[in-house]
Amino acid sequence: MGNMDHNFLFDPSILADLDYSSWKSSFRPGVSPHTPGQGFKVRPLCASDYDKGFLQVLAQLTKVGTVTREQFMARFNAMKDDKSYYVCVIEDLNKREVIGAATLVIEQKFIHSAGMRARVEDVVVDDTYRGKQLGKILTVVLIMLSKHLGCYKISLECTDQKLPFYQQVGFKQDGTNYMVQRWET
Ligand SMILES: CC(C)(COP(=O)(O)OP(=O)(O)OC[C@H]1O[C@@H](n2cnc3c(N)ncnc32)[C@H](O)[C@@H]1OP(=O)(O)O)[C@@H](O)C(=O)NCCC(=O)NCCS
């Protein structure tokens, strides 16, 4: 099975190599996605995050329900094989706990010269760690990742209450409506 701590969803060097210099003034002094805070690290989701509270953090966003280790690993492996899912997390290394997460999903297109678009999904920071710019860090990581991957746009859906949070990192409303049909609450 190998060391689960090293079973990354995607190559961690992709995150390590991103350049955030243009974002310097957006963060408090000393803070950046490469230096998110004392003892904190931004990295791809790992198989071992099942035991580091990843699902408990997601449960602060929406209903997670019961996900067995087997179900988690099956989904992790399917996402890893697919290569379109970039689930990023922040770990508190001292506690060995996931304290934030955000996902970038890449959609392949025929339009835009057979281009790719990126979608932001499932952004959440553990409530005891909010207000430390970790949500902003995760969002900026996804933006720079989508640029690095060559996407022609990045988009997300959010409530009115979260608009200022996303506007501060450059997202704009474009007058489109988000529509949904739901079969499960
Ligand atoms: C939204 C969320 C991810 C923000 O995480 P966070 O780590 O507390 O946010 P940050 O510390 O990075 O905030 C960065 C900035 O955004 C501002 N901000 C944070 N939450 C905000 C909100 N809901 N509305 C407006 N501004 C907000 C902060 O004031 C901060 O400003 P600063 O950079 O001048 O200090 C977090 O509140 C959360 O997990 N909420 C529940 C899940 C959720 O709703 N996710 C979004 C789904 S669309």
PDBQT file of the ligand as one rigid body, heavy atoms in Angstrom, charges set to zero:
ROOT
HETATM    1  C1  LIG A 201     -15.413  31.390   3.794  1.00  0.00    +0.000 C 
HETATM    2  C2  LIG A 201     -14.245  30.814   4.586  1.00  0.00    +0.000 C 
HETATM    3  C3  LIG A 201     -13.595  29.711   3.770  1.00  0.00    +0.000 C 
HETATM    4  C4  LIG A 201     -13.245  31.943   4.852  1.00  0.00    +0.000 C 
HETATM    5  O1  LIG A 201     -12.125  31.389   5.488  1.00  0.00    +0.000 OA
HETATM    6  P1  LIG A 201     -11.183  32.233   6.442  1.00  0.00    +0.000 P 
HETATM    7  O2  LIG A 201      -9.885  31.506   6.528  1.00  0.00    +0.000 OA
HETATM    8  O3  LIG A 201     -11.844  32.577   7.713  1.00  0.00    +0.000 OA
HETATM    9  O4  LIG A 201     -11.023  33.570   5.609  1.00  0.00    +0.000 OA
HETATM   10  P2  LIG A 201      -9.726  34.462   5.512  1.00  0.00    +0.000 P 
HETATM   11  O5  LIG A 201      -9.132  34.635   6.858  1.00  0.00    +0.000 OA
HETATM   12  O6  LIG A 201      -8.845  33.957   4.433  1.00  0.00    +0.000 OA
HETATM   13  O7  LIG A 201     -10.357  35.809   5.030  1.00  0.00    +0.000 OA
HETATM   14  C5  LIG A 201      -9.690  36.599   4.100  1.00  0.00    +0.000 C 
HETATM   15  C6  LIG A 201     -10.394  37.894   4.037  1.00  0.00    +0.000 C 
HETATM   16  O8  LIG A 201     -11.745  37.683   3.649  1.00  0.00    +0.000 OA
HETATM   17  C7  LIG A 201     -12.619  38.289   4.576  1.00  0.00    +0.000 C 
HETATM   18  N1  LIG A 201     -13.726  37.379   4.776  1.00  0.00    +0.000 N 
HETATM   19  C8  LIG A 201     -13.705  36.163   5.343  1.00  0.00    +0.000 A 
HETATM   20  N2  LIG A 201     -14.932  35.603   5.337  1.00  0.00    +0.000 NA
HETATM   21  C9  LIG A 201     -15.733  36.496   4.724  1.00  0.00    +0.000 A 
HETATM   22  C10 LIG A 201     -17.106  36.526   4.431  1.00  0.00    +0.000 A 
HETATM   23  N3  LIG A 201     -17.917  35.506   4.730  1.00  0.00    +0.000 N 
HETATM   24  N4  LIG A 201     -17.578  37.612   3.810  1.00  0.00    +0.000 NA
HETATM   25  C11 LIG A 201     -16.771  38.656   3.515  1.00  0.00    +0.000 A 
HETATM   26  N5  LIG A 201     -15.462  38.692   3.772  1.00  0.00    +0.000 NA
HETATM   27  C12 LIG A 201     -14.957  37.628   4.373  1.00  0.00    +0.000 A 
HETATM   28  C13 LIG A 201     -11.835  38.467   5.841  1.00  0.00    +0.000 C 
HETATM   29  O9  LIG A 201     -12.263  39.636   6.510  1.00  0.00    +0.000 OA
HETATM   30  C14 LIG A 201     -10.412  38.594   5.367  1.00  0.00    +0.000 C 
HETATM   31  O10 LIG A 201     -10.047  39.924   5.119  1.00  0.00    +0.000 OA
HETATM   32  P3  LIG A 201      -8.500  40.375   5.280  1.00  0.00    +0.000 P 
HETATM   33  O11 LIG A 201      -7.695  39.627   4.255  1.00  0.00    +0.000 OA
HETATM   34  O12 LIG A 201      -8.548  41.833   5.042  1.00  0.00    +0.000 OA
HETATM   35  O13 LIG A 201      -8.105  39.988   6.658  1.00  0.00    +0.000 OA
HETATM   36  C15 LIG A 201     -14.704  30.281   5.961  1.00  0.00    +0.000 C 
HETATM   37  O14 LIG A 201     -15.408  31.285   6.620  1.00  0.00    +0.000 OA
HETATM   38  C16 LIG A 201     -15.537  29.039   5.892  1.00  0.00    +0.000 C 
HETATM   39  O15 LIG A 201     -15.005  27.935   5.825  1.00  0.00    +0.000 OA
HETATM   40  N6  LIG A 201     -16.873  29.168   5.949  1.00  0.00    +0.000 N 
HETATM   41  C17 LIG A 201     -17.783  28.046   5.929  1.00  0.00    +0.000 C 
HETATM   42  C18 LIG A 201     -17.756  27.291   4.628  1.00  0.00    +0.000 C 
HETATM   43  C19 LIG A 201     -18.143  28.158   3.457  1.00  0.00    +0.000 C 
HETATM   44  O16 LIG A 201     -19.126  28.857   3.478  1.00  0.00    +0.000 OA
HETATM   45  N7  LIG A 201     -17.342  28.089   2.374  1.00  0.00    +0.000 N 
HETATM   46  C20 LIG A 201     -17.548  28.860   1.154  1.00  0.00    +0.000 C 
HETATM   47  C21 LIG A 201     -18.464  28.126   0.240  1.00  0.00    +0.000 C 
HETATM   48  S1  LIG A 201     -18.834  29.089  -1.207  1.00  0.00    +0.000 SA
ENDROOT
TORSDOF 0
